[in-house]
Amino acid sequence: MPVEVSDVPEAKRYEARVEGESKVAGIADYIRTAELVAFVHTEVEAEYEGRGVGSALVRKALDEARAANLRVLATCPFFAGWISRHPEYQDLLYQSRSSVSD
């Protein structure tokens, strides 16, 4: 089942559609700055769960973040869990560079 994922910047989300269908199968909401993209919510329609839609959303979003040289803040549990299982994407994760001094 091929899944097509596209960025919809005006809606601040990625949308996934199963090939040949017009219905949105899943979405990944984000907040983007010049340096960072925070993925805040992912949702896959019930009839598409377990069919790779969520993974396709995450992979496309992370590949585009890498291409744009953006750090990733995975506040969405689905994104965080997916990244933890795919170490090749862990280098994208945002690391706070601030330090506390006495």
CYANA upper distance limits for C-alpha pairs under 8 A (distance plus 0.5 A):
  1 MET  CA     18 VAL  CA      7.37
  1 MET  CA     19 GLU  CA      7.71
  1 MET  CA     51 ARG  CA      8.15
  2 PRO  CA     18 VAL  CA      6.57
  2 PRO  CA     19 GLU  CA      6.04
  3 VAL  CA     16 ALA  CA      6.93
  3 VAL  CA     17 ARG  CA      6.22
  3 VAL  CA     18 VAL  CA      5.07
  3 VAL  CA     19 GLU  CA      6.20
  3 VAL  CA     52 GLY  CA      8.33
  3 VAL  CA     53 VAL  CA      6.95
  3 VAL  CA     56 ALA  CA      7.25
  4 GLU  CA     16 ALA  CA      6.04
  4 GLU  CA     17 ARG  CA      5.76
  4 GLU  CA     18 VAL  CA      6.65
  4 GLU  CA     19 GLU  CA      6.78
  4 GLU  CA     56 ALA  CA      8.43
  5 VAL  CA     14 TYR  CA      7.17
  5 VAL  CA     15 GLU  CA      6.07
  5 VAL  CA     16 ALA  CA      4.85
  5 VAL  CA     17 ARG  CA      6.97
  5 VAL  CA     56 ALA  CA      7.48
  5 VAL  CA     57 LEU  CA      6.66
  5 VAL  CA     60 LYS  CA      7.25
  6 SER  CA     14 TYR  CA      6.04
  6 SER  CA     15 GLU  CA      6.01
  6 SER  CA     16 ALA  CA      7.13
  7 ASP  CA     12 LYS  CA      8.40
  7 ASP  CA     13 ARG  CA      6.68
  7 ASP  CA     14 TYR  CA      4.88
  7 ASP  CA     15 GLU  CA      6.96
  7 ASP  CA     61 ALA  CA      8.37
  8 VAL  CA     12 LYS  CA      6.60
  8 VAL  CA     13 ARG  CA      6.02
  8 VAL  CA     14 TYR  CA      6.19
  8 VAL  CA     15 GLU  CA      7.49
  9 PRO  CA     13 ARG  CA      6.81
  9 PRO  CA     14 TYR  CA      8.43
 12 LYS  CA     29 ASP  CA      6.47
 12 LYS  CA     30 TYR  CA      6.15
 12 LYS  CA     31 ILE  CA      7.21
 13 ARG  CA     27 ILE  CA      6.97
 13 ARG  CA     28 ALA  CA      5.78
 13 ARG  CA     29 ASP  CA      4.68
 13 ARG  CA     30 TYR  CA      6.08
 14 TYR  CA     27 ILE  CA      6.00
 14 TYR  CA     28 ALA  CA      5.56
 14 TYR  CA     29 ASP  CA      7.04
 14 TYR  CA     57 LEU  CA      7.35
 14 TYR  CA     61 ALA  CA      7.67
 15 GLU  CA     24 VAL  CA      6.96
 15 GLU  CA     25 ALA  CA      8.03
 15 GLU  CA     26 GLY  CA      6.38
 15 GLU  CA     27 ILE  CA      5.10
 15 GLU  CA     28 ALA  CA      7.18
 15 GLU  CA     57 LEU  CA      7.79
 16 ALA  CA     24 VAL  CA      6.37
 16 ALA  CA     25 ALA  CA      5.98
 16 ALA  CA     26 GLY  CA      5.57
 16 ALA  CA     27 ILE  CA      6.70
 16 ALA  CA     53 VAL  CA      7.22
 16 ALA  CA     56 ALA  CA      8.17
 16 ALA  CA     57 LEU  CA      6.88
 17 ARG  CA     21 GLU  CA      7.02
 17 ARG  CA     22 SER  CA      7.24
 17 ARG  CA     23 LYS  CA      6.91
 17 ARG  CA     24 VAL  CA      5.54
 17 ARG  CA     25 ALA  CA      5.58
 17 ARG  CA     26 GLY  CA      7.58
 18 VAL  CA     22 SER  CA      8.38
 18 VAL  CA     23 LYS  CA      8.45
 18 VAL  CA     24 VAL  CA      8.35
 18 VAL  CA     25 ALA  CA      7.12
 18 VAL  CA     53 VAL  CA      8.49
 25 ALA  CA     44 VAL  CA      6.42
 25 ALA  CA     45 GLU  CA      5.98
 25 ALA  CA     48 TYR  CA      6.84
 25 ALA  CA     53 VAL  CA      7.63
 26 GLY  CA     42 THR  CA      7.91
 26 GLY  CA     43 GLU  CA      5.96
 26 GLY  CA     44 VAL  CA      4.53
 26 GLY  CA     45 GLU  CA      6.37
 26 GLY  CA     53 VAL  CA      7.10
 26 GLY  CA     54 GLY  CA      7.41
 26 GLY  CA     57 LEU  CA      8.17
 27 ILE  CA     42 THR  CA      6.13
 27 ILE  CA     43 GLU  CA      5.90
 27 ILE  CA     44 VAL  CA      7.00
 27 ILE  CA     57 LEU  CA      7.78
 28 ALA  CA     39 PHE  CA      7.45
 28 ALA  CA     40 VAL  CA      8.07
 28 ALA  CA     41 HIS  CA      6.18
 28 ALA  CA     42 THR  CA      4.76
 28 ALA  CA     43 GLU  CA      7.05
 28 ALA  CA     57 LEU  CA      7.25
 28 ALA  CA     58 VAL  CA      8.26
 29 ASP  CA     39 PHE  CA      6.50
 29 ASP  CA     40 VAL  CA      6.27
 29 ASP  CA     41 HIS  CA      5.64
 29 ASP  CA     42 THR  CA      6.79
 30 TYR  CA     37 VAL  CA      7.09
 30 TYR  CA     38 ALA  CA      5.90
 30 TYR  CA     39 PHE  CA      4.91
 30 TYR  CA     40 VAL  CA      6.05
 30 TYR  CA     41 HIS  CA      7.73
 31 ILE  CA     37 VAL  CA      6.19
 31 ILE  CA     38 ALA  CA      5.62
 31 ILE  CA     39 PHE  CA      7.12
 31 ILE  CA     40 VAL  CA      7.91
 32 ARG  CA     36 LEU  CA      6.36
 32 ARG  CA     37 VAL  CA      4.78
 32 ARG  CA     38 ALA  CA      6.80
 33 THR  CA     37 VAL  CA      6.71
 34 ALA  CA     70 LEU  CA      8.12
 35 GLU  CA     69 ASN  CA      8.11
 35 GLU  CA     70 LEU  CA      5.70
 35 GLU  CA     71 ARG  CA      6.82
 36 LEU  CA     70 LEU  CA      5.55
 36 LEU  CA     71 ARG  CA      5.21
 36 LEU  CA     72 VAL  CA      6.31
 36 LEU  CA     73 LEU  CA      7.68
 36 LEU  CA     94 TYR  CA      8.14
 37 VAL  CA     65 ALA  CA      7.81
 37 VAL  CA     70 LEU  CA      6.99
 37 VAL  CA     71 ARG  CA      6.82
 37 VAL  CA     72 VAL  CA      5.64
 37 VAL  CA     73 LEU  CA      6.71
 38 ALA  CA     72 VAL  CA      6.31
 38 ALA  CA     73 LEU  CA      4.95
 38 ALA  CA     74 ALA  CA      6.36
 38 ALA  CA     75 THR  CA      7.24
 39 PHE  CA     72 VAL  CA      8.01
 39 PHE  CA     73 LEU  CA      6.83
 39 PHE  CA     74 ALA  CA      5.69
 39 PHE  CA     75 THR  CA      6.45
 39 PHE  CA     76 CYS  CA      6.32
 39 PHE  CA     79 PHE  CA      7.62
 40 VAL  CA     74 ALA  CA      7.36
 40 VAL  CA     75 THR  CA      5.71
 40 VAL  CA     76 CYS  CA      5.11
 41 HIS  CA     75 THR  CA      8.27
 41 HIS  CA     76 CYS  CA      5.58
 42 THR  CA     54 GLY  CA      8.09
 42 THR  CA     76 CYS  CA      7.27
 42 THR  CA     78 PHE  CA      7.21
 42 THR  CA     79 PHE  CA      8.17
 43 GLU  CA     54 GLY  CA      8.14
 44 VAL  CA     48 TYR  CA      6.97
 44 VAL  CA     49 GLU  CA      6.62
 44 VAL  CA     53 VAL  CA      7.45
 44 VAL  CA     54 GLY  CA      6.92
 45 GLU  CA     49 GLU  CA      7.01
 48 TYR  CA     52 GLY  CA      8.46
 48 TYR  CA     53 VAL  CA      7.24
 49 GLU  CA     53 VAL  CA      7.59
 49 GLU  CA     54 GLY  CA      8.28
 52 GLY  CA     56 ALA  CA      6.59
 53 VAL  CA     57 LEU  CA      6.78
 54 GLY  CA     58 VAL  CA      6.81
 55 SER  CA     59 ARG  CA      6.52
 55 SER  CA     82 TRP  CA      8.05
 56 ALA  CA     60 LYS  CA      6.59
 57 LEU  CA     61 ALA  CA      6.61
 58 VAL  CA     62 LEU  CA      6.50
 58 VAL  CA     79 PHE  CA      6.97
 58 VAL  CA     82 TRP  CA      8.15
 59 ARG  CA     63 ASP  CA      6.47
 60 LYS  CA     64 GLU  CA      6.66
 61 ALA  CA     65 ALA  CA      6.68
 62 LEU  CA     66 ARG  CA      6.63
 62 LEU  CA     72 VAL  CA      8.35
 62 LEU  CA     89 TYR  CA      7.94
 62 LEU  CA     92 LEU  CA      8.45
 63 ASP  CA     67 ALA  CA      6.73
 64 GLU  CA     68 ALA  CA      6.65
 65 ALA  CA     69 ASN  CA      6.59
 65 ALA  CA     70 LEU  CA      5.56
 65 ALA  CA     71 ARG  CA      7.57
 65 ALA  CA     72 VAL  CA      7.80
 66 ARG  CA     70 LEU  CA      6.50
 66 ARG  CA     71 ARG  CA      8.22
 66 ARG  CA     92 LEU  CA      7.45
 70 LEU  CA     92 LEU  CA      7.94
 71 ARG  CA     92 LEU  CA      5.71
 71 ARG  CA     93 LEU  CA      6.24
 71 ARG  CA     94 TYR  CA      5.59
 72 VAL  CA     92 LEU  CA      6.04
 72 VAL  CA     93 LEU  CA      5.21
 72 VAL  CA     94 TYR  CA      5.72
 73 LEU  CA     93 LEU  CA      6.49
 73 LEU  CA     94 TYR  CA      5.96
 74 ALA  CA     79 PHE  CA      6.16
 74 ALA  CA     80 ALA  CA      5.68
 74 ALA  CA     93 LEU  CA      8.01
 75 THR  CA     79 PHE  CA      7.96
 75 THR  CA     80 ALA  CA      7.34
 76 CYS  CA     80 ALA  CA      6.74
 77 PRO  CA     81 GLY  CA      6.45
 78 PHE  CA     82 TRP  CA      6.58
 79 PHE  CA     83 ILE  CA      6.61
 80 ALA  CA     84 SER  CA      6.71
 81 GLY  CA     85 ARG  CA      7.00
 82 TRP  CA     86 HIS  CA      6.88
 83 ILE  CA     87 PRO  CA      7.08
 83 ILE  CA     89 TYR  CA      6.58
 83 ILE  CA     90 GLN  CA      6.66
 84 SER  CA     90 GLN  CA      7.63
 86 HIS  CA     90 GLN  CA      7.69
 87 PRO  CA     91 ASP  CA      8.37
 89 TYR  CA     93 LEU  CA      8.23
